[in-house]
């Protein structure tokens, strides 16, 4: 008859064995590192595209037609007929100065001129009748001419009391109001025409050799990728500003819709030329801690040369020939359309993963879509 203690030990041993076998089965069914199905991706080799070489800087706009308004005569302001921001036409009456004294002077001179003209006509008749000498007639004639000239001069002074717009445009801020006394020649406002502007472009001195007349200029607002307006460089100053170490270039800007204003400061792009460079699509680029990366298709041997944080032990258990995603740091130029120019970090024969890169890590198994 068996010992009950040996039976109990035998039962416990069997239970332990069954538990160990079950644990082994479970462990065998658990996914191993790297056993996840490869991600399906599309890859393509870099291709050469024409990229624009440009210089980004800033510029200040100035109106090519901007007039400072000042009275040619001093006096007290009687009427201000416009406000800042009003559109005015050439010849439009803007401001009226007090004319009381001048009008009285003009009326007196006009009466004198008429009297002298009548006297001259009378003396012409007297001379023809022999009742006056030619010398007397000439004296009266000189007096009549002098009266007319004095009248015209005073009428001109009176006209200066009406301040009119010399050009069509938009009024700037007015610094006068009715009752103010203005001095001759003291500016009180401006008329600006924004249809034609000039961009004063600040070119860094170290880029001076790259800039030339005729190059395209684009004005940008920083929000819309499309330019607000374009023009071409028509002047390059020969000297460099000592304080800012910039070179002044000017470009004529057409502004038919009036979106731009005199004095406005904008981001400006000077198109220096174009050249062919290797390109990668926007969707292929990832960014981390200020560094741009792309994933390329490689092998385990490629990964072993730069494993990073990849689990090489797990990856070595994958089937032979498994393709892997390799993360490569790249230096890129500015995005143009949906392509980045590659400045460094990529080889022409690299197969860049253009889609399906979300969730990839350095060393992730991949399979190419057919």
Helices and strands as residue ranges (DSSP letters): H 4-29, E 39-45, E 47-70, E 75-80, E 87-88, E 93-97, H 100-129, H 134-159, E 162-164, E 169-171, E 181-182, E 187-204, G 205-210, E 216-220, E 229-240, E 246-254, E 265-281, G 282-284, E 285-288, E 291-298, H 300-305, H 312-315, E 323-332, E 339-344, E 351-355, E 364-368
